[in-house]
Every structure is written in C-alpha cells, then in structure tokens.
Amino acid sequence: MTTPFSWADQYTALIGRLPELIAEARLTFGGFSVCTDVYLSLHETFDRLDAAAGDAGPARKVMNELRRRALGGIGGELAVEWAEGPAWIDAHCNGRHAVGGTNLQAAHMLAMLGAPAMSALEDRSAGQLGVIHPDVLVATDAGPKPRASITPSGSGRPPHYVFEYTAGERIGGAVVPRSSRTILRLDHSELQHDDQFDRLSVELAPDAGSAIICGFNEAPPDKMSAEIDYTLRLARAWHAAGLSLVHFELGDYASTAERDLTVESMLPEVTSAGMSLSELRGLDPGAATPDLAAIRLAERFDLNRVCIHADEWALAATRDDPARELEALEVGCLLASTRAAAGDFAVPARLPDNARFSTPPLPLSRRQGNWSIVCCPAPYLERPKATIGLGDTFLAGTLLVLGGAPSARPRPIPQMET
C-alpha cells in the first residue's frame, strides 16, 4: 500500500537531512544592512506609550500609525525623522536587544547551524558586536575571523525598534487580526562601508556559494545614488571573480521612487531576487498571479530566479533545477517556522507544535516556457512567538541549499496524490 503524501512527514525528513546540507555548505557573504534591533510587544507597551504621547507631535504620529498597522494586519517598516525618539521610547519601556539587518540575520542563522557566513561590518561597536553570533565571520586584514575574536571599536549607530503583535491580542481596544510587526526607524542608515569586507569578499568569491545584497530601503535619500554605485562596483567584481549566485533582497521602502530606482539599478547586476508577497504586489499590482509576476520580473532583468515568501507558502520561478529550488524553499520555510515558534533563532529539532499546512496557490511544480515554478506550503503558526526576521531566516535557508557544493543532490520532487 502506498503511504499518503504528508507535508509534515516531508518536513520531518528534511530535519534529518540538515546535517548533510550543512556539511556541503559553502561561504555565504553579504551586505550592507546591519543594525541592532530592540524587540517590544505592542500589546504590552501600547497603553503606556499612548498615554505618554500627548495629543500632537511625532510621538502621537508614531502611536497612531502603529495602532493602524496592527489593526490592519500590516507589517513592514515605518520611517520617522525623530531624533528624540529613541530616548522617548527607552524612557517608557525596556526591550530585548538583538541582531538586525537582513544579511546579518541570515549570517547569524547560518552560523548557528554551523555553515560559514561573513557579513560586511563597518559598525564594530561593543553594542553591535554583542548581539551577533560569535561564529559569524568578519573581514580583517588577516582574513575572515569569527566575531568573537574582534575587538570592539567606535560608538555604534541608533537601534531600530521592532513592535510585534499577535493575532487575537487587543491593542487600543480592538483585536489584532494577523500576527506581524512594524519596524520603527527613527533615522536613515547608510550602508555598511567595510573596506576589509570589500577586498576580502572579492578574493573569496571564486569559492563562495552566494552573496546577499540589501539595505537600500534604509539609506538617506540624498545618498541613494552613491550607495547604489558603491554596491554595483562590488557586485560586478563578484561576478568577474566567478560568483554565480548574487541575491538581491528587496525590503519595504517608504518611497516608491527610491524602490524603483534601486530595482532598476540593482537587478540587472544580480542573478537572484527575493521579496515578500506584499512587496511583489507593490512592484506588479496588475499581475493575475504571483508566479506570473515573478516570471515577468525575472525576464525583465534577465534573472535566474525570483523567490517569493508569504505567511503560509513560498514559491520560486527558476531557470535551474526545480528539485533543488523546492528543497531550498522547504529549508527556508522550516527555519522561519522554527524561529516563529521559538521567538528567536533556533536550530530545528522537530516540527513546531500546532504547525499547519494550507493548500498553496500553485501546484508543487510545473513548467511555463523556459521557467520552472515550484511552490510549497510553510509550517504555518497562527500565533507565533515572534514574527521579526522570518523573511531573513527564510533567506538563510534558501541560500544554504542553493549555495551548497555543486555535487550536492536534493531529493526528487515528491509525487502527490491527485
């Protein structure tokens, strides 16, 4: 008798395969988004902050917007020019400090798994170094060194404040419909300009597995063009050195003009792009389905792959091996679900309790012209302990697989009953 296909069994088997994937991992490096995050529960802090905000001014603007987003099920980032904001928030509540920035969170997750990862790191202050996994590699004149061996220097940059909310909680007298978070940025953040990383990453590119580019959504508008030019030079140098997988992660932009400038400039110089479903819809609101939007984006910029992550599923359009791509999506979903259940970075030991698998919007695998489309459900948690960084953790899992040794072979695409 044939055993019925089970996504729970599929993911459980994948947990057993993780040591093999980690053993085959090659170096992942990336920039240029690095920060310290301060985690706060909006449910626990809202009444206190709202009462202190007064009737007008930036504090009132922030609290009204945080409430609107939470009750609308909206995540993303909120940028407010408010120099006194950090001191105001810190005076009313204490949060947990943690690593922030897409490429750095991906590196932190990979290092926790035991896979090599190096991040651009201009800010080497004690506060910033203190939240980074000790095995994340940092560029030095003597080569890549573990973060634990780096001597702190400098005063650091202001943190980002991450207000999390969970479905069913009450905020401002109303019920939150969807678990998510709003990242509050109170100033612009220049990219991390790390001269040692710039030099060393090009030297290591021929033997590396992948590179991540991100962080433009936080850049000062008047420096956006210069930041893009800086990154383009590095991306081209990585390509020239032989790196085949250079991934651009989009992020949430306050300005569509800045987003479009970044997309138009960066995507022609990378091979892979990733984003959330809401970010994809922002780029192509007229697309009938997410796979068509992904293909249109890939063909417009001659990409090898476009990857989309949603709450309950993930998909990719790829020119390469669909079985390998499907396994990359599954590992990404597994790591993100594990983090959601634990409330922090965690190595999967079993499927999270109460994980459920919804039917994804597309078939598991199909061909469309020159493209393979793969789509899988995620082990979804309706009430996660945390939602911050799940997309960045998902990214770490996909690149663990796709940047692995060329000899690595994924499992075949499973045959599902129809």
C-alpha positions as CSV (number, residue, x, y, z in Angstrom):
1,M,0.0,0.0,0.0
2,T,1.3,3.5,-0.9
3,T,1.7,5.8,2.1
4,P,-0.3,9.0,1.5
5,F,1.8,12.1,1.0
6,S,2.2,14.2,4.1
7,W,3.9,17.6,4.3
8,A,4.5,17.0,8.0
9,D,6.5,13.9,7.0
10,Q,8.3,15.8,4.3
11,Y,9.5,18.5,6.7
12,T,10.4,16.0,9.4
13,A,12.6,14.1,6.9
14,L,14.2,17.4,5.9
15,I,15.2,18.0,9.5
16,G,17.2,14.7,9.3
17,R,18.8,15.9,6.1
18,L,20.0,19.3,7.5
19,P,23.4,17.9,8.7
20,E,24.2,16.8,5.2
21,L,23.2,20.2,3.7
22,I,25.3,22.0,6.3
23,A,28.3,19.8,5.6
24,E,28.0,20.7,1.9
25,A,27.6,24.5,2.6
26,R,29.9,27.0,1.1
27,L,30.6,30.5,2.2
28,T,27.7,33.0,2.1
29,F,28.6,36.6,2.4
30,G,26.7,39.8,2.2
31,G,25.9,43.4,2.9
32,F,25.0,46.0,3.6
33,S,22.3,46.2,6.2
34,V,23.5,45.9,9.9
35,C,21.8,47.2,13.0
36,T,20.7,46.4,16.5
37,D,17.0,45.7,16.9
38,V,15.1,46.4,20.1
39,Y,12.1,44.0,20.4
40,L,8.9,45.3,22.0
41,S,5.4,43.8,22.4
42,L,2.9,46.4,21.1
43,H,0.2,44.7,23.2
44,E,2.3,45.2,26.4
45,T,3.6,48.7,25.7
46,F,0.8,50.4,23.7
47,D,-1.2,51.8,26.6
48,R,1.8,53.1,28.4
49,L,3.3,54.8,25.3
50,D,-0.1,56.0,24.0
51,A,-0.8,57.8,27.3
52,A,2.6,59.5,27.2
53,A,2.3,60.5,23.6
54,G,0.1,63.5,24.1
55,D,-2.3,65.0,21.6
56,A,0.2,66.1,18.9
57,G,3.8,65.8,17.7
58,P,5.9,62.9,16.5
59,A,5.1,60.6,19.4
60,R,1.4,60.9,18.6
61,K,2.0,60.3,14.9
62,V,4.0,57.2,15.7
63,M,1.5,55.7,18.1
64,N,-1.5,56.3,15.7
65,E,0.4,54.7,12.9
66,L,1.5,51.7,15.0
67,R,-2.1,51.1,16.0
68,R,-3.4,51.5,12.4
69,R,-0.9,49.0,11.1
70,A,-1.5,46.4,13.9
71,L,-5.3,46.6,13.5
72,G,-5.0,46.4,9.7
73,G,-2.7,43.4,9.8
74,I,0.1,45.4,8.2
75,G,3.8,44.7,8.9
76,G,6.7,46.4,7.2
77,E,8.8,49.4,8.2
78,L,7.8,52.8,9.5
79,A,10.4,55.6,9.0
80,V,10.0,58.8,11.0
81,E,12.5,61.6,11.3
82,W,12.6,62.0,15.1
83,A,15.9,62.5,16.8
84,E,14.5,62.3,20.3
85,G,12.5,59.2,19.5
86,P,15.0,56.6,21.0
87,A,15.3,58.4,24.3
88,W,11.5,58.8,24.5
89,I,10.8,55.1,23.8
90,D,13.6,54.0,26.2
91,A,12.2,56.2,29.0
92,H,8.9,54.3,28.9
93,C,9.8,50.7,28.1
94,N,12.7,48.3,28.0
95,G,13.1,45.9,25.1
96,R,15.3,43.0,24.2
97,H,18.4,43.9,22.1
98,A,19.1,41.6,19.1
99,V,20.8,41.4,15.8
100,G,19.2,43.3,12.9
101,G,19.6,43.7,9.2
102,T,18.7,41.2,6.5
103,N,22.1,40.0,5.5
104,L,23.3,39.9,9.1
105,Q,20.3,38.0,10.4
106,A,20.8,35.5,7.6
107,A,24.5,35.2,8.5
108,H,23.5,34.8,12.2
109,M,21.2,31.9,11.3
110,L,23.8,30.2,9.1
111,A,26.4,30.5,11.8
112,M,24.1,28.9,14.3
113,L,23.6,26.0,12.0
114,G,27.3,25.6,11.5
115,A,27.5,26.9,8.0
116,P,30.1,29.6,7.0
117,A,28.8,33.2,6.7
118,M,30.5,36.6,6.5
119,S,28.9,40.0,6.8
120,A,30.1,43.5,5.9
121,L,30.5,45.2,9.3
122,E,31.6,48.8,9.5
123,D,30.0,49.3,12.9
124,R,32.2,47.2,15.2
125,S,31.0,48.8,18.4
126,A,30.6,46.7,21.6
127,G,26.8,47.0,21.3
128,Q,26.7,45.8,17.7
129,L,29.2,43.0,18.1
130,G,27.5,41.8,21.3
131,V,24.3,40.8,19.5
132,I,26.0,38.9,16.6
133,H,26.5,35.1,16.8
134,P,30.2,34.5,17.8
135,D,30.8,32.4,14.7
136,V,29.7,34.9,12.1
137,L,32.8,35.8,10.1
138,V,34.1,39.4,10.0
139,A,36.7,40.6,7.4
140,T,40.1,41.6,8.7
141,D,43.5,42.3,7.1
142,A,44.4,38.7,8.2
143,G,41.4,37.2,6.5
144,P,37.9,36.2,7.9
145,K,37.8,35.9,11.6
146,P,34.9,34.9,14.0
147,R,33.1,37.8,15.5
148,A,34.1,36.5,18.9
149,S,37.7,37.4,18.1
150,I,37.0,41.0,17.0
151,T,38.0,43.9,19.4
152,P,35.2,46.4,19.7
153,S,35.7,49.9,18.5
154,G,33.5,53.0,17.9
155,S,30.3,54.2,19.4
156,G,27.7,52.4,17.2
157,R,24.5,53.5,15.5
158,P,21.0,54.1,16.8
159,P,18.8,50.9,17.1
160,H,15.7,50.1,15.3
161,Y,12.5,49.4,17.4
162,V,10.5,46.4,16.5
163,F,6.9,46.4,17.7
164,E,5.4,42.9,17.4
165,Y,1.8,42.0,17.6
166,T,0.0,38.6,17.6
167,A,-3.4,37.7,16.2
168,G,-6.1,37.8,18.9
169,E,-4.3,40.4,21.1
170,R,-6.1,43.7,21.9
171,I,-4.4,46.9,21.1
172,G,-6.1,50.2,21.7
173,G,-9.4,48.5,22.5
174,A,-9.5,46.4,19.2
175,V,-8.4,42.9,18.2
176,V,-5.3,42.3,16.1
177,P,-6.3,40.2,13.0
178,R,-2.9,39.0,11.9
179,S,0.5,38.3,13.6
180,S,3.1,40.7,12.3
181,R,5.4,43.5,13.3
182,T,6.3,47.1,12.5
183,I,10.0,48.1,12.4
184,L,10.3,51.7,13.5
185,R,13.3,53.5,12.1
186,L,14.0,57.0,13.6
187,D,16.8,58.0,11.2
188,H,18.2,56.9,7.9
189,S,21.0,54.3,8.0
190,E,23.9,54.5,5.5
191,L,25.1,51.1,4.1
192,Q,27.9,49.4,5.9
193,H,31.1,50.5,4.1
194,D,33.6,47.9,5.2
195,D,36.8,48.2,3.2
196,Q,38.2,44.9,4.5
197,F,35.0,43.1,3.5
198,D,35.1,44.8,0.1
199,R,38.6,43.4,-0.6
200,L,38.2,40.0,1.0
201,S,34.8,39.2,-0.5
202,V,36.2,39.6,-4.0
203,E,39.2,37.4,-3.1
204,L,36.8,34.7,-1.7
205,A,34.2,35.0,-4.4
206,P,35.5,32.2,-6.7
207,D,35.0,29.5,-4.0
208,A,31.9,31.1,-2.3
209,G,28.4,29.8,-2.6
210,S,26.3,33.0,-2.6
211,A,26.2,36.7,-1.8
212,I,23.4,38.9,-0.4
213,I,22.8,42.5,-1.3
214,C,20.2,44.5,0.7
215,G,19.7,47.7,2.8
216,F,18.8,50.4,0.3
217,N,15.4,50.9,1.9
218,E,17.2,52.4,4.9
219,A,19.6,54.7,3.0
220,P,19.3,58.5,3.2
221,P,17.5,59.7,0.0
222,D,20.3,62.2,-0.8
223,K,22.9,59.4,-0.7
224,M,20.9,56.7,-2.5
225,S,22.6,57.1,-5.9
226,A,26.0,57.0,-4.3
227,E,25.1,53.9,-2.2
228,I,23.9,52.1,-5.3
229,D,27.0,53.0,-7.3
230,Y,29.2,51.6,-4.4
231,T,27.3,48.3,-4.4
232,L,27.2,48.0,-8.2
233,R,31.0,48.1,-8.2
234,L,31.2,45.2,-5.7
235,A,28.5,43.1,-7.4
236,R,30.4,43.4,-10.7
237,A,33.6,42.4,-9.1
238,W,32.0,39.3,-7.5
239,H,30.6,38.3,-11.0
240,A,34.0,38.9,-12.6
241,A,35.6,36.7,-9.9
242,G,33.3,33.8,-10.7
243,L,30.5,34.0,-8.1
244,S,27.3,32.6,-9.8
245,L,24.7,33.4,-7.2
246,V,24.3,37.0,-6.2
247,H,21.0,37.6,-4.5
248,F,19.1,40.9,-4.0
249,E,16.5,41.1,-1.2
250,L,14.1,43.9,-1.8
251,G,12.7,45.1,1.5
252,D,10.0,47.6,2.4
253,Y,10.5,51.2,1.0
254,A,8.9,54.4,2.3
255,S,9.1,55.8,-1.2
256,T,8.2,54.1,-4.4
257,A,10.6,56.3,-6.3
258,E,13.5,55.1,-4.2
259,R,12.3,51.5,-4.5
260,D,12.1,51.8,-8.3
261,L,15.5,53.4,-8.6
262,T,17.0,50.6,-6.6
263,V,15.2,47.9,-8.6
264,E,16.1,49.4,-11.9
265,S,19.8,49.8,-10.9
266,M,20.5,46.6,-9.0
267,L,18.5,43.9,-10.6
268,P,20.5,43.9,-13.9
269,E,23.6,43.2,-11.9
270,V,22.4,40.2,-9.8
271,T,21.2,36.7,-10.6
272,S,18.5,36.2,-8.0
273,A,15.9,38.4,-6.3
274,G,13.6,37.8,-3.3
275,M,10.8,39.6,-1.6
276,S,7.6,39.2,0.4
277,L,4.3,38.7,-1.4
278,S,3.2,42.3,-0.5
279,E,6.5,43.7,-1.9
280,L,5.9,41.7,-5.2
281,R,2.4,43.1,-5.4
282,G,3.8,46.6,-5.0
283,L,6.1,46.0,-7.9
284,D,3.5,44.5,-10.2
285,P,0.0,45.2,-9.0
286,G,-1.6,44.1,-12.3
287,A,-0.3,40.6,-12.3
288,A,-3.0,37.9,-12.1
289,T,-1.0,35.5,-10.0
290,P,2.3,35.7,-8.1
291,D,4.1,33.3,-10.4
292,L,3.3,35.4,-13.5
293,A,4.6,38.5,-11.6
294,A,7.8,36.6,-10.7
295,I,8.4,35.5,-14.2
296,R,7.8,39.0,-15.6
297,L,10.3,40.4,-13.1
298,A,12.9,37.7,-13.9
299,E,12.6,38.1,-17.7
300,R,12.7,41.9,-17.5
301,F,16.0,41.8,-15.7
302,D,17.4,38.5,-17.0
303,L,17.5,36.9,-13.6
304,N,18.0,33.2,-13.0
305,R,15.4,33.1,-10.2
306,V,12.8,35.1,-8.3
307,C,11.7,33.9,-4.9
308,I,8.6,35.0,-3.0
309,H,7.7,34.3,0.6
310,A,4.2,34.6,2.1
311,D,2.8,33.8,5.5
312,E,1.6,30.3,4.5
313,W,3.7,29.4,1.4
314,A,6.7,30.1,-0.7
315,L,7.3,30.0,-4.4
316,A,10.1,30.5,-6.9
317,A,10.5,30.9,-10.6
318,T,13.8,29.4,-11.7
319,R,15.8,28.6,-14.8
320,D,17.7,26.0,-12.8
321,D,17.0,22.6,-11.1
322,P,13.4,22.7,-9.8
323,A,14.1,19.9,-7.3
324,R,17.0,21.9,-5.8
325,E,14.9,25.0,-5.7
326,L,12.0,23.2,-4.0
327,E,14.3,21.9,-1.3
328,A,15.7,25.4,-0.8
329,L,12.1,26.8,-0.3
330,E,11.4,24.0,2.2
331,V,14.6,24.6,4.2
332,G,13.8,28.3,4.3
333,C,10.2,27.7,5.5
334,L,11.4,25.2,8.1
335,L,13.9,27.6,9.6
336,A,11.5,30.5,9.6
337,S,8.7,28.4,11.2
338,T,11.2,27.2,13.9
339,R,12.1,30.8,14.7
340,A,8.5,31.8,14.8
341,A,7.8,29.0,17.3
342,A,10.8,29.7,19.5
343,G,10.6,33.5,19.4
344,D,14.3,33.7,18.4
345,F,16.9,32.0,16.2
346,A,16.7,28.2,16.7
347,V,18.0,25.1,15.0
348,P,15.1,22.7,14.1
349,A,14.9,19.6,16.1
350,R,11.2,18.8,15.2
351,L,8.3,20.5,13.6
352,P,6.8,23.2,15.7
353,D,3.7,22.3,17.7
354,N,0.4,23.5,16.1
355,A,2.1,23.9,12.7
356,R,-0.5,23.6,9.9
357,F,-0.1,23.2,6.2
358,S,-2.5,25.1,3.9
359,T,-3.0,24.3,0.3
360,P,-0.7,26.7,-1.6
361,P,-2.0,28.8,-4.5
362,L,0.0,26.9,-7.2
363,P,0.9,23.3,-8.0
364,L,4.0,21.8,-6.4
365,S,5.9,22.0,-9.6
366,R,5.2,22.9,-13.2
367,R,6.8,24.3,-16.3
368,Q,6.0,27.5,-18.1
369,G,8.1,28.2,-21.1
370,N,11.7,28.4,-20.0
371,W,10.8,28.5,-16.4
372,S,10.2,26.0,-13.6
373,I,7.7,27.2,-11.0
374,V,7.9,25.5,-7.6
375,C,5.6,26.2,-4.6
376,C,5.3,24.7,-1.2
377,P,3.3,25.3,2.0
378,A,5.1,26.5,5.1
379,P,4.6,25.0,8.6
380,Y,2.4,27.9,9.5
381,L,1.7,29.1,13.0
382,E,-1.3,31.3,13.6
383,R,0.0,32.6,16.9
384,P,3.8,32.7,16.6
385,K,6.0,33.8,19.5
386,A,7.7,36.3,17.1
387,T,7.4,37.5,13.5
388,I,10.5,39.6,13.2
389,G,13.2,38.4,10.9
390,L,11.3,35.4,9.5
391,G,11.9,36.5,5.9
392,D,15.6,36.9,6.6
393,T,15.7,33.5,8.2
394,F,13.9,32.1,5.2
395,L,16.6,33.6,3.0
396,A,19.3,31.9,5.0
397,G,17.7,28.5,4.4
398,T,17.3,29.0,0.7
399,L,20.9,30.1,0.2
400,L,22.2,27.2,2.4
401,V,20.8,24.9,-0.3
402,L,21.4,26.9,-3.4
403,G,24.9,27.9,-2.4
404,G,25.9,24.4,-1.4
405,A,28.6,22.3,-3.1
406,P,27.7,21.6,-6.8
407,S,27.8,17.9,-6.1
408,A,25.0,18.1,-3.6
409,R,21.8,16.5,-4.8
410,P,18.4,17.3,-3.5
411,R,15.6,14.8,-3.0
412,P,13.4,14.4,-6.1
413,I,10.2,16.3,-6.2
414,P,7.6,14.2,-4.3
415,Q,4.7,12.6,-6.1
416,M,1.5,13.8,-4.6
417,E,-1.9,12.1,-5.0
418,T,-4.3,13.9,-7.2
